[in-house]
Amino acid sequence: MRQASHHRKTGETDVKVAFALDGSGACEIDSGVPFLDHMLHLFAVHGRFDLNVKAIGDTHIDDHHTVEDIGIVLGGCLREALGDKRGIRRYGNAFVPMDETLAQVVIDISNRPHLEYRADYPSRETGRFQTELVHEFLDKLAIEGRIALHVIVHYGHNTHHMIEAVFKALGRALREATSIEPGRTDVPSSKGLL
């Protein structure tokens, strides 16, 4: 089973994540940040990952530390669950429309972490969630997961729809990149190492 569980406790947050790549989309999420719960649920369902998240954070200040630390812990779980990366497709690409919005996520499981993020949201918040936290989450996921992650919101005018399309596309692109390619047993790199 390609799965991992991590726990991170700091003076600001206490985050536990269990993550399975070869799942069915089953999830149980309680981050203390309702909008993030919704987005992580979409990520798990559309990626067919099993995901459990339990987080307690200093959300009385704001949601920043909790969102950031969940990205860190989930990224670490992803890296561990991938193991030696033998047989994976390595690359993933997904376009997802959400009504008037079109988002694209492209992934390379390269062991060279990078986030390229192109999104211009009409609102600084959706509900009480600050849209800048999407970048924080994705950046930490890319760094700790050691992936190159490109996120492009091509267009849209509803902030909720735009972020929702990003998380759905993230699930689908990551599912493709982490899936096992039939007949492949090596590491997908001319260097022999990722």
C-alpha positions as CSV (number, residue, x, y, z in Angstrom):
1,M,0.0,0.0,0.0
2,R,1.3,3.4,-1.0
3,Q,0.3,5.4,2.1
4,A,1.7,7.4,5.0
5,S,0.7,9.1,8.2
6,H,2.4,12.1,9.7
7,H,1.9,14.3,12.8
8,R,3.2,17.8,13.3
9,K,2.8,19.7,16.5
10,T,4.1,23.2,17.0
11,G,3.2,26.1,19.3
12,E,0.7,27.2,16.7
13,T,-0.9,24.0,15.3
14,D,-1.4,20.3,15.9
15,V,-1.9,18.5,12.6
16,K,-2.4,14.8,11.9
17,V,-2.8,13.5,8.3
18,A,-3.2,10.0,6.9
19,F,-3.0,9.7,3.1
20,A,-3.3,6.8,0.7
21,L,-2.6,7.2,-3.0
22,D,-4.5,4.0,-4.1
23,G,-7.8,4.8,-2.4
24,S,-11.4,5.4,-3.3
25,G,-11.9,9.0,-2.3
26,A,-12.9,8.2,1.3
27,C,-12.1,11.2,3.5
28,E,-12.6,12.5,7.0
29,I,-11.5,16.1,7.3
30,D,-11.7,18.5,10.3
31,S,-9.1,21.3,9.9
32,G,-10.9,24.0,11.8
33,V,-11.0,25.9,8.5
34,P,-14.3,25.0,6.8
35,F,-13.5,26.2,3.3
36,L,-10.2,24.2,3.3
37,D,-12.2,21.2,4.5
38,H,-14.4,21.5,1.4
39,M,-11.4,21.9,-0.9
40,L,-9.5,18.9,0.6
41,H,-12.7,16.8,0.2
42,L,-12.8,17.7,-3.5
43,F,-9.1,17.0,-3.9
44,A,-9.6,13.5,-2.3
45,V,-12.7,12.6,-4.2
46,H,-11.4,13.7,-7.6
47,G,-8.0,12.2,-7.1
48,R,-9.5,9.0,-5.6
49,F,-7.2,9.4,-2.6
50,D,-8.1,8.3,1.0
51,L,-7.4,11.3,3.2
52,N,-7.9,11.9,6.9
53,V,-7.0,15.3,8.3
54,K,-7.4,16.4,12.0
55,A,-6.0,19.8,12.8
56,I,-6.2,22.2,15.7
57,G,-4.7,25.6,15.2
58,D,-4.6,29.2,16.3
59,T,-7.6,30.1,14.0
60,H,-8.6,32.7,16.5
61,I,-5.7,34.7,15.1
62,D,-6.3,33.7,11.4
63,D,-6.2,30.5,9.3
64,H,-2.6,31.0,8.0
65,H,-0.7,28.7,10.3
66,T,-3.3,25.9,10.0
67,V,-3.5,26.0,6.2
68,E,0.3,26.2,5.8
69,D,1.0,23.3,8.2
70,I,-1.6,21.0,6.6
71,G,0.2,21.7,3.3
72,I,3.5,20.7,5.0
73,V,2.2,17.5,6.5
74,L,0.2,16.4,3.4
75,G,3.3,17.0,1.3
76,G,5.4,14.9,3.6
77,C,2.8,12.1,3.4
78,L,2.8,12.3,-0.4
79,R,6.6,12.0,-0.5
80,E,6.6,9.0,1.8
81,A,3.7,7.3,0.1
82,L,5.5,7.5,-3.3
83,G,8.4,5.5,-2.0
84,D,11.1,4.9,-4.6
85,K,8.8,6.1,-7.4
86,R,9.3,3.0,-9.5
87,G,6.7,2.5,-12.2
88,I,4.9,5.8,-11.7
89,R,3.8,7.9,-14.7
90,R,5.6,10.9,-13.1
91,Y,3.7,13.6,-15.1
92,G,0.1,14.6,-14.7
93,N,-2.1,17.3,-16.4
94,A,-5.7,18.1,-15.7
95,F,-8.1,20.8,-17.0
96,V,-11.2,21.3,-14.9
97,P,-14.1,23.6,-15.8
98,M,-16.3,24.9,-13.0
99,D,-19.2,26.8,-14.6
100,E,-17.5,30.0,-16.0
101,T,-14.1,29.0,-14.7
102,L,-11.3,26.9,-16.3
103,A,-8.3,25.8,-14.2
104,Q,-5.3,23.7,-15.1
105,V,-2.8,21.8,-12.9
106,V,0.3,20.2,-14.3
107,I,2.6,18.1,-12.1
108,D,6.1,16.6,-12.4
109,I,7.1,14.3,-9.6
110,S,10.6,15.4,-10.1
111,N,12.2,15.7,-6.6
112,R,12.8,19.4,-7.6
113,P,10.2,21.3,-5.7
114,H,8.7,24.4,-7.4
115,L,5.3,26.1,-7.5
116,E,4.3,28.2,-10.5
117,Y,1.0,29.8,-9.6
118,R,-1.0,31.9,-12.0
119,A,-4.4,32.9,-10.5
120,D,-6.0,36.3,-10.3
121,Y,-9.1,36.1,-8.0
122,P,-11.7,38.8,-8.1
123,S,-12.1,38.7,-4.3
124,R,-9.6,38.6,-1.5
125,E,-11.9,36.3,0.5
126,T,-14.5,33.7,-0.1
127,G,-16.6,33.5,3.0
128,R,-14.0,34.1,5.7
129,F,-11.2,32.3,3.8
130,Q,-8.4,34.5,2.5
131,T,-7.6,33.6,-1.1
132,E,-3.8,34.2,-0.6
133,L,-3.8,31.0,1.6
134,V,-4.3,28.9,-1.5
135,H,-0.8,29.9,-2.6
136,E,0.5,29.1,0.9
137,F,-1.0,25.6,0.9
138,L,0.1,24.7,-2.6
139,D,3.6,26.1,-2.0
140,K,4.1,23.9,1.1
141,L,2.6,20.9,-0.6
142,A,5.1,21.3,-3.5
143,I,8.1,21.8,-1.3
144,E,7.4,18.9,1.1
145,G,6.1,16.6,-1.6
146,R,9.1,17.5,-3.7
147,I,7.1,18.1,-6.9
148,A,7.0,20.7,-9.6
149,L,3.5,22.1,-9.4
150,H,2.1,24.5,-12.1
151,V,-1.3,26.0,-11.4
152,I,-3.1,28.2,-13.9
153,V,-6.6,29.6,-13.6
154,H,-7.2,30.5,-17.3
155,Y,-10.3,32.5,-16.6
156,G,-13.3,32.9,-14.2
157,H,-15.1,35.6,-12.2
158,N,-16.4,33.7,-9.2
159,T,-13.6,33.2,-6.6
160,H,-15.2,30.1,-5.0
161,H,-15.5,28.4,-8.4
162,M,-11.9,29.3,-9.4
163,I,-10.4,27.8,-6.2
164,E,-12.7,24.8,-6.4
165,A,-11.6,24.1,-10.0
166,V,-7.9,24.3,-8.8
167,F,-8.4,21.7,-6.1
168,K,-10.3,19.4,-8.4
169,A,-7.6,19.7,-11.0
170,L,-5.0,19.1,-8.4
171,G,-6.6,15.8,-7.4
172,R,-6.9,14.6,-11.0
173,A,-3.4,15.7,-12.1
174,L,-1.8,14.1,-9.0
175,R,-3.7,10.9,-9.6
176,E,-2.4,10.7,-13.1
177,A,1.2,11.5,-12.1
178,T,1.3,9.0,-9.2
179,S,-0.5,6.2,-11.1
180,I,1.4,3.1,-12.0
181,E,2.2,2.8,-15.7
182,P,1.5,-0.7,-17.0
183,G,4.7,-2.6,-17.8
184,R,7.0,0.0,-16.2
185,T,9.1,-1.1,-13.3
186,D,11.9,1.5,-13.4
187,V,12.1,5.0,-12.2
188,P,10.9,7.3,-14.9
189,S,14.0,9.3,-15.4
190,S,17.0,9.1,-17.8
191,K,19.2,9.7,-14.7
192,G,17.8,6.6,-13.0
193,L,16.8,8.6,-10.0
194,L,14.1,11.0,-9.0
